[in-house]
Amino acid sequence: PHARTSPAKSLSFNIYLPDTATVIPQITRYTHISKRTLMLERTSTYLLLVAMLLAPAVCFRPSLFAPVAAAAARRSGLAVGWGARQIGGRCVAVRPLTMTTGKEGGKDLEGLTVVQLREMLRDRGLKVSGIKAELVERLGREANRERAVEAAVTSSRDGFVLKFDGGSRGNPGPAACGYALFSPDGLEVASGWMYLGESRTNNYAEYSGLTLGLRKAMDLGVKGVAQGDSKLVVEQMKGNWKVKNKDMKALKAEADTVAEGWGFEWIKRELNKRADALANQGMDDGGRIGKFEAVNDEGEL
């Protein structure tokens, strides 16, 4: 950075991006110049440059920070993998699809200790009991399932089915929502639940489940049909029913932001058991341990 004072009592400086010819447009601020002000301006400029230099490391090497987030999540009671990320103050599990049969991260599973195998299973939310051979077999099955999920997501971007549900015990009362995303051939590629609080309505929970699932589908880049057992939510999203309630309008507007390219279909409750089970798990586990979000790309929570 270059700083100078002028008779017009202004402070001007240019910021040059490292190793490029790019120059951020000159910033001029008219003020009373003192040594203290000049020092503060220079310090802020240096801090800005440091942030710009660190940004690529944060954006392109998230694995440097993921173990810290994962450890913090485990201490708080949420089992996550190395793909943990923090959103809005909450740790969200986004386990990577990098396992291969018999190996994980280039390491032969047979060569790992029982403690290491159990830690890998725990990070993925799987059972950790059993002898070493059982642990290796369990991770091998998970590897096959992860490869199938990755293949399903990359081979087709259309024809997916999102099932969503939400519930409130008391209406209003303790509420949670859940979703499950299926590939065109019926493979569950993602699922999750969210605990919504102590005083929410059924309709709030239903819309929240839809929005949560649509956001996950957007992350994966897939589209299809969203199915739910709430006639109200489905008909409102299709535009057949008007939204009169002010709070409901806000919920629908939020869902509309991620609903482009999706169709909506009402289904009977008995056909929505997976999402219903996740929503109930959210009300049970979320309310007990105080978690507000848990997302699982492996179809198990």
C-alpha positions as a Markdown table, in Angstrom:
| # | Residue | x | y | z |
|---|---|---|---|---|
| 1 | Pro | 0.0 | 0.0 | 0.0 |
| 2 | His | 1.0 | 3.5 | -0.7 |
| 3 | Ala | -0.3 | 6.4 | 1.4 |
| 4 | Arg | 0.3 | 10.2 | 1.1 |
| 5 | Thr | -1.1 | 13.4 | 2.5 |
| 6 | Ser | -1.9 | 16.4 | 0.4 |
| 7 | Pro | -2.6 | 20.0 | 1.0 |
| 8 | Ala | -6.3 | 19.3 | 0.6 |
| 9 | Lys | -6.1 | 17.2 | 3.8 |
| 10 | Ser | -7.0 | 14.0 | 2.1 |
| 11 | Leu | -5.7 | 10.4 | 2.5 |
| 12 | Ser | -5.5 | 8.4 | -0.7 |
| 13 | Phe | -4.1 | 4.9 | -1.3 |
| 14 | Asn | -4.2 | 2.2 | -4.0 |
| 15 | Ile | -4.4 | -1.5 | -3.2 |
| 16 | Tyr | -2.5 | -3.7 | -5.6 |
| 17 | Leu | -3.4 | -7.4 | -5.8 |
| 18 | Pro | -0.3 | -9.6 | -5.5 |
| 19 | Asp | 1.3 | -10.9 | -8.7 |
| 20 | Thr | -1.3 | -9.2 | -10.9 |
| 21 | Ala | -1.7 | -5.9 | -12.6 |
| 22 | Thr | -5.1 | -5.4 | -11.1 |
| 23 | Val | -5.5 | -2.3 | -9.1 |
| 24 | Ile | -8.5 | -1.7 | -6.9 |
| 25 | Pro | -9.9 | 1.8 | -7.7 |
| 26 | Gln | -8.3 | 4.5 | -5.6 |
| 27 | Ile | -10.1 | 5.3 | -2.4 |
| 28 | Thr | -10.0 | 8.9 | -1.2 |
| 29 | Arg | -11.2 | 10.0 | 2.1 |
| 30 | Tyr | -11.3 | 13.7 | 3.1 |
| 31 | Thr | -10.5 | 14.1 | 6.8 |
| 32 | His | -8.3 | 15.8 | 9.2 |
| 33 | Ile | -5.0 | 14.0 | 8.9 |
| 34 | Ser | -3.0 | 13.2 | 12.1 |
| 35 | Lys | -0.3 | 10.7 | 12.8 |
| 36 | Arg | -2.7 | 8.5 | 14.7 |
| 37 | Thr | -5.2 | 8.6 | 11.8 |
| 38 | Leu | -2.5 | 7.8 | 9.3 |
| 39 | Met | -1.3 | 4.9 | 11.3 |
| 40 | Leu | -4.9 | 3.5 | 11.7 |
| 41 | Glu | -5.5 | 3.8 | 7.9 |
| 42 | Arg | -2.2 | 2.0 | 7.1 |
| 43 | Thr | -3.0 | -0.7 | 9.6 |
| 44 | Ser | -6.4 | -1.4 | 8.2 |
| 45 | Thr | -4.9 | -1.5 | 4.7 |
| 46 | Tyr | -2.3 | -4.1 | 5.8 |
| 47 | Leu | -5.1 | -6.2 | 7.4 |
| 48 | Leu | -7.1 | -6.0 | 4.2 |
| 49 | Leu | -4.2 | -7.4 | 2.3 |
| 50 | Val | -3.6 | -10.2 | 4.8 |
| 51 | Ala | -7.2 | -11.2 | 4.5 |
| 52 | Met | -7.0 | -11.2 | 0.7 |
| 53 | Leu | -3.9 | -13.4 | 0.9 |
| 54 | Leu | -5.6 | -15.9 | 3.3 |
| 55 | Ala | -8.9 | -16.0 | 1.4 |
| 56 | Pro | -7.7 | -18.6 | -1.2 |
| 57 | Ala | -6.4 | -20.9 | 1.5 |
| 58 | Val | -9.8 | -20.8 | 3.3 |
| 59 | Cys | -11.8 | -21.2 | 0.1 |
| 60 | Phe | -9.8 | -23.9 | -1.7 |
| 61 | Arg | -8.3 | -25.8 | 1.2 |
| 62 | Pro | -11.3 | -26.3 | 3.6 |
| 63 | Ser | -9.7 | -29.5 | 4.8 |
| 64 | Leu | -7.2 | -27.5 | 6.8 |
| 65 | Phe | -10.0 | -26.2 | 9.1 |
| 66 | Ala | -12.5 | -29.1 | 8.9 |
| 67 | Pro | -10.9 | -31.3 | 11.6 |
| 68 | Val | -11.3 | -28.4 | 14.1 |
| 69 | Ala | -14.9 | -28.0 | 13.2 |
| 70 | Ala | -15.4 | -31.8 | 13.4 |
| 71 | Ala | -13.8 | -32.0 | 16.8 |
| 72 | Ala | -16.0 | -29.2 | 18.1 |
| 73 | Ala | -19.1 | -30.8 | 16.7 |
| 74 | Arg | -18.2 | -34.1 | 18.4 |
| 75 | Arg | -17.7 | -32.4 | 21.7 |
| 76 | Ser | -21.1 | -30.8 | 21.4 |
| 77 | Gly | -22.8 | -34.2 | 20.7 |
| 78 | Leu | -23.1 | -34.1 | 16.9 |
| 79 | Ala | -21.2 | -36.9 | 15.0 |
| 80 | Val | -19.7 | -35.5 | 11.8 |
| 81 | Gly | -17.0 | -36.3 | 9.3 |
| 82 | Trp | -14.1 | -34.4 | 7.9 |
| 83 | Gly | -16.5 | -32.5 | 5.7 |
| 84 | Ala | -17.9 | -30.6 | 8.6 |
| 85 | Arg | -18.7 | -26.9 | 8.0 |
| 86 | Gln | -20.2 | -24.2 | 10.1 |
| 87 | Ile | -23.3 | -22.4 | 9.0 |
| 88 | Gly | -24.9 | -19.7 | 11.1 |
| 89 | Gly | -23.1 | -20.9 | 14.3 |
| 90 | Arg | -24.1 | -24.5 | 13.8 |
| 91 | Cys | -21.9 | -27.4 | 12.7 |
| 92 | Val | -23.5 | -29.2 | 9.8 |
| 93 | Ala | -22.3 | -32.7 | 8.7 |
| 94 | Val | -21.4 | -32.9 | 5.0 |
| 95 | Arg | -19.5 | -36.2 | 4.8 |
| 96 | Pro | -17.4 | -36.5 | 1.6 |
| 97 | Leu | -17.9 | -39.2 | -1.0 |
| 98 | Thr | -14.2 | -40.2 | -1.2 |
| 99 | Met | -14.1 | -43.7 | 0.2 |
| 100 | Thr | -13.1 | -46.7 | -1.9 |
| 101 | Thr | -13.7 | -50.4 | -1.0 |
| 102 | Gly | -11.1 | -51.4 | 1.6 |
| 103 | Lys | -9.5 | -48.0 | 1.6 |
| 104 | Glu | -10.2 | -44.6 | 2.9 |
| 105 | Gly | -8.1 | -41.6 | 2.1 |
| 106 | Gly | -5.5 | -43.9 | 0.5 |
| 107 | Lys | -5.1 | -45.9 | 3.8 |
| 108 | Asp | -5.7 | -49.7 | 3.9 |
| 109 | Leu | -8.4 | -50.3 | 6.4 |
| 110 | Glu | -6.8 | -53.6 | 7.4 |
| 111 | Gly | -3.7 | -51.7 | 8.5 |
| 112 | Leu | -5.6 | -49.4 | 10.9 |
| 113 | Thr | -6.1 | -50.0 | 14.6 |
| 114 | Val | -9.5 | -50.8 | 16.1 |
| 115 | Val | -9.5 | -47.3 | 17.7 |
| 116 | Gln | -8.9 | -45.6 | 14.3 |
| 117 | Leu | -11.6 | -47.7 | 12.7 |
| 118 | Arg | -14.1 | -46.9 | 15.4 |
| 119 | Glu | -13.3 | -43.2 | 15.0 |
| 120 | Met | -14.0 | -43.3 | 11.3 |
| 121 | Leu | -17.3 | -45.1 | 11.9 |
| 122 | Arg | -18.2 | -42.6 | 14.7 |
| 123 | Asp | -17.4 | -39.7 | 12.3 |
| 124 | Arg | -19.9 | -41.2 | 9.8 |
| 125 | Gly | -22.6 | -41.8 | 12.4 |
| 126 | Leu | -22.3 | -45.6 | 12.1 |
| 127 | Lys | -22.2 | -48.2 | 14.8 |
| 128 | Val | -18.8 | -48.6 | 16.5 |
| 129 | Ser | -19.3 | -52.0 | 18.3 |
| 130 | Gly | -17.8 | -55.3 | 17.1 |
| 131 | Ile | -14.4 | -56.9 | 16.4 |
| 132 | Lys | -12.0 | -55.5 | 13.9 |
| 133 | Ala | -13.2 | -57.7 | 11.0 |
| 134 | Glu | -16.7 | -56.4 | 11.5 |
| 135 | Leu | -15.6 | -52.8 | 11.6 |
| 136 | Val | -13.7 | -53.2 | 8.3 |
| 137 | Glu | -16.7 | -54.9 | 6.7 |
| 138 | Arg | -19.0 | -52.1 | 7.9 |
| 139 | Leu | -16.7 | -49.4 | 6.4 |
| 140 | Gly | -16.4 | -51.4 | 3.2 |
| 141 | Arg | -20.2 | -51.5 | 2.8 |
| 142 | Glu | -20.3 | -47.7 | 3.5 |
| 143 | Ala | -17.7 | -47.2 | 0.8 |
| 144 | Asn | -19.8 | -49.1 | -1.8 |
| 145 | Arg | -22.8 | -47.1 | -0.8 |
| 146 | Glu | -20.9 | -43.8 | -1.1 |
| 147 | Arg | -19.7 | -44.7 | -4.5 |
| 148 | Ala | -23.2 | -45.5 | -5.6 |
| 149 | Val | -24.5 | -42.2 | -4.2 |
| 150 | Glu | -21.7 | -40.3 | -6.1 |
| 151 | Ala | -22.5 | -42.2 | -9.3 |
| 152 | Ala | -26.2 | -41.5 | -8.9 |
| 153 | Val | -25.7 | -37.7 | -8.5 |
| 154 | Thr | -23.2 | -37.4 | -11.3 |
| 155 | Ser | -25.0 | -39.6 | -13.8 |
| 156 | Ser | -28.3 | -37.8 | -13.7 |
| 157 | Arg | -29.5 | -34.3 | -12.6 |
| 158 | Asp | -33.2 | -34.8 | -13.2 |
| 159 | Gly | -35.8 | -37.2 | -12.0 |
| 160 | Phe | -35.0 | -37.0 | -8.3 |
| 161 | Val | -37.7 | -37.3 | -5.6 |
| 162 | Leu | -37.6 | -35.2 | -2.5 |
| 163 | Lys | -39.8 | -36.3 | 0.4 |
| 164 | Phe | -40.4 | -33.8 | 3.2 |
| 165 | Asp | -42.3 | -33.7 | 6.4 |
| 166 | Gly | -42.6 | -31.6 | 9.6 |
| 167 | Gly | -44.5 | -31.9 | 12.8 |
| 168 | Ser | -45.3 | -30.0 | 16.0 |
| 169 | Arg | -46.3 | -31.6 | 19.3 |
| 170 | Gly | -48.9 | -29.3 | 20.6 |
| 171 | Asn | -49.3 | -27.1 | 17.5 |
| 172 | Pro | -47.7 | -24.8 | 18.5 |
| 173 | Gly | -45.2 | -26.7 | 20.4 |
| 174 | Pro | -41.8 | -28.5 | 20.1 |
| 175 | Ala | -41.3 | -28.9 | 16.3 |
| 176 | Ala | -38.9 | -30.4 | 13.8 |
| 177 | Cys | -38.7 | -31.2 | 10.2 |
| 178 | Gly | -37.1 | -33.9 | 8.0 |
| 179 | Tyr | -36.4 | -34.7 | 4.4 |
| 180 | Ala | -35.0 | -37.5 | 2.3 |
| 181 | Leu | -33.7 | -37.1 | -1.3 |
| 182 | Phe | -33.8 | -40.1 | -3.6 |
| 183 | Ser | -32.2 | -40.7 | -7.0 |
| 184 | Pro | -34.3 | -41.7 | -10.1 |
| 185 | Asp | -33.6 | -45.4 | -9.3 |
| 186 | Gly | -34.7 | -45.1 | -5.7 |
| 187 | Leu | -31.3 | -44.7 | -3.9 |
| 188 | Glu | -31.4 | -42.4 | -0.9 |
| 189 | Val | -28.6 | -39.9 | -1.6 |
| 190 | Ala | -29.2 | -37.4 | 1.2 |
| 191 | Ser | -31.3 | -36.9 | 4.3 |
| 192 | Gly | -31.6 | -34.7 | 7.3 |
| 193 | Trp | -33.6 | -33.2 | 10.1 |
| 194 | Met | -33.8 | -29.9 | 11.8 |
| 195 | Tyr | -35.1 | -29.1 | 15.3 |
| 196 | Leu | -37.1 | -25.8 | 15.0 |
| 197 | Gly | -37.8 | -24.8 | 18.6 |
| 198 | Glu | -40.3 | -25.0 | 21.4 |
| 199 | Ser | -43.2 | -23.1 | 19.9 |
| 200 | Arg | -43.8 | -23.8 | 16.2 |
| 201 | Thr | -46.8 | -24.9 | 14.2 |
| 202 | Asn | -47.2 | -27.8 | 11.9 |
| 203 | Asn | -47.3 | -25.6 | 8.8 |
| 204 | Tyr | -44.1 | -23.9 | 9.8 |
| 205 | Ala | -42.5 | -27.3 | 10.2 |
| 206 | Glu | -43.8 | -28.6 | 6.9 |
| 207 | Tyr | -42.5 | -25.6 | 5.0 |
| 208 | Ser | -39.1 | -25.8 | 6.8 |
| 209 | Gly | -38.7 | -29.5 | 5.8 |
| 210 | Leu | -39.4 | -28.6 | 2.2 |
| 211 | Thr | -37.0 | -25.7 | 2.2 |
| 212 | Leu | -34.3 | -27.7 | 3.9 |
| 213 | Gly | -34.5 | -30.5 | 1.3 |
| 214 | Leu | -34.6 | -28.1 | -1.6 |
| 215 | Arg | -31.5 | -26.4 | -0.4 |
| 216 | Lys | -29.7 | -29.7 | -0.2 |
| 217 | Ala | -30.9 | -30.6 | -3.7 |
| 218 | Met | -29.6 | -27.2 | -4.9 |
| 219 | Asp | -26.2 | -28.0 | -3.3 |
| 220 | Leu | -26.1 | -31.3 | -5.3 |
| 221 | Gly | -27.3 | -29.6 | -8.5 |
| 222 | Val | -30.3 | -31.9 | -8.9 |
| 223 | Lys | -34.0 | -31.4 | -9.6 |
| 224 | Gly | -37.2 | -33.4 | -9.7 |
| 225 | Val | -40.5 | -33.7 | -7.8 |
| 226 | Ala | -41.0 | -32.7 | -4.1 |
| 227 | Gln | -43.6 | -34.9 | -2.4 |
| 228 | Gly | -45.2 | -34.2 | 1.0 |
| 229 | Asp | -48.3 | -35.2 | 2.9 |
| 230 | Ser | -49.3 | -31.6 | 3.6 |
| 231 | Lys | -52.0 | -30.7 | 1.2 |
| 232 | Leu | -51.8 | -27.1 | 2.2 |
| 233 | Val | -48.1 | -26.7 | 1.4 |
| 234 | Val | -48.2 | -28.7 | -1.8 |
| 235 | Glu | -51.2 | -26.8 | -3.2 |
| 236 | Gln | -49.7 | -23.4 | -2.2 |
| 237 | Met | -46.4 | -24.2 | -3.8 |
| 238 | Lys | -48.3 | -25.2 | -7.0 |
| 239 | Gly | -50.1 | -21.9 | -6.9 |
| 240 | Asn | -53.5 | -23.5 | -6.6 |
| 241 | Trp | -54.3 | -22.1 | -3.2 |
| 242 | Lys | -53.7 | -18.6 | -1.9 |
| 243 | Val | -51.5 | -17.8 | 1.0 |
| 244 | Lys | -53.3 | -15.5 | 3.3 |
| 245 | Asn | -51.4 | -15.7 | 6.6 |
| 246 | Lys | -48.5 | -13.3 | 6.9 |
| 247 | Asp | -46.1 | -15.8 | 8.4 |
| 248 | Met | -47.0 | -18.3 | 5.8 |
| 249 | Lys | -46.3 | -15.9 | 3.0 |
| 250 | Ala | -42.7 | -15.4 | 4.4 |
| 251 | Leu | -42.2 | -19.2 | 4.5 |
| 252 | Lys | -43.5 | -19.7 | 1.0 |
| 253 | Ala | -41.3 | -16.9 | -0.3 |
| 254 | Glu | -38.3 | -18.6 | 1.2 |
| 255 | Ala | -39.2 | -21.9 | -0.4 |
| 256 | Asp | -39.7 | -20.2 | -3.7 |
| 257 | Thr | -36.1 | -19.0 | -3.8 |
| 258 | Val | -34.9 | -22.7 | -4.1 |
| 259 | Ala | -37.9 | -24.3 | -5.9 |
| 260 | Glu | -37.1 | -23.4 | -9.5 |
| 261 | Gly | -37.4 | -26.4 | -11.7 |
| 262 | Trp | -39.2 | -28.5 | -9.2 |
| 263 | Gly | -42.7 | -30.0 | -9.3 |
| 264 | Phe | -44.9 | -30.7 | -6.3 |
| 265 | Glu | -47.0 | -33.7 | -5.5 |
| 266 | Trp | -49.2 | -34.6 | -2.5 |
| 267 | Ile | -48.8 | -38.1 | -1.2 |
| 268 | Lys | -50.5 | -40.1 | 1.6 |
| 269 | Arg | -48.8 | -40.2 | 5.0 |
| 270 | Glu | -48.0 | -43.9 | 4.7 |
| 271 | Leu | -45.9 | -43.2 | 1.6 |
| 272 | Asn | -43.9 | -40.5 | 3.5 |
| 273 | Lys | -42.6 | -42.7 | 6.4 |
| 274 | Arg | -38.9 | -41.9 | 5.9 |
| 275 | Ala | -39.3 | -38.1 | 6.1 |
| 276 | Asp | -41.8 | -38.5 | 9.0 |
| 277 | Ala | -39.3 | -40.7 | 10.9 |
| 278 | Leu | -36.6 | -38.0 | 10.5 |
| 279 | Ala | -38.9 | -35.2 | 11.7 |
| 280 | Asn | -39.8 | -37.3 | 14.8 |
| 281 | Gln | -36.1 | -38.0 | 15.4 |
| 282 | Gly | -35.6 | -34.2 | 15.2 |
| 283 | Met | -38.3 | -33.7 | 17.9 |
| 284 | Asp | -36.8 | -36.4 | 20.1 |
| 285 | Asp | -33.1 | -36.0 | 19.7 |
| 286 | Gly | -33.1 | -32.3 | 18.8 |
| 287 | Gly | -35.1 | -31.3 | 21.8 |
| 288 | Arg | -33.1 | -33.5 | 24.2 |
| 289 | Ile | -29.6 | -32.5 | 23.1 |
| 290 | Gly | -30.4 | -29.0 | 22.0 |
| 291 | Lys | -29.2 | -29.4 | 18.4 |
| 292 | Phe | -30.7 | -27.3 | 15.7 |
| 293 | Glu | -29.6 | -29.0 | 12.6 |
| 294 | Ala | -28.2 | -32.4 | 11.5 |
| 295 | Val | -27.7 | -33.2 | 7.8 |
| 296 | Asn | -26.5 | -36.6 | 6.7 |
| 297 | Asp | -25.5 | -37.4 | 3.1 |
| 298 | Glu | -25.3 | -41.1 | 3.8 |
| 299 | Gly | -29.0 | -41.7 | 4.6 |
| 300 | Glu | -28.3 | -42.6 | 8.2 |
| 301 | Leu | -28.6 | -40.4 | 11.3 |
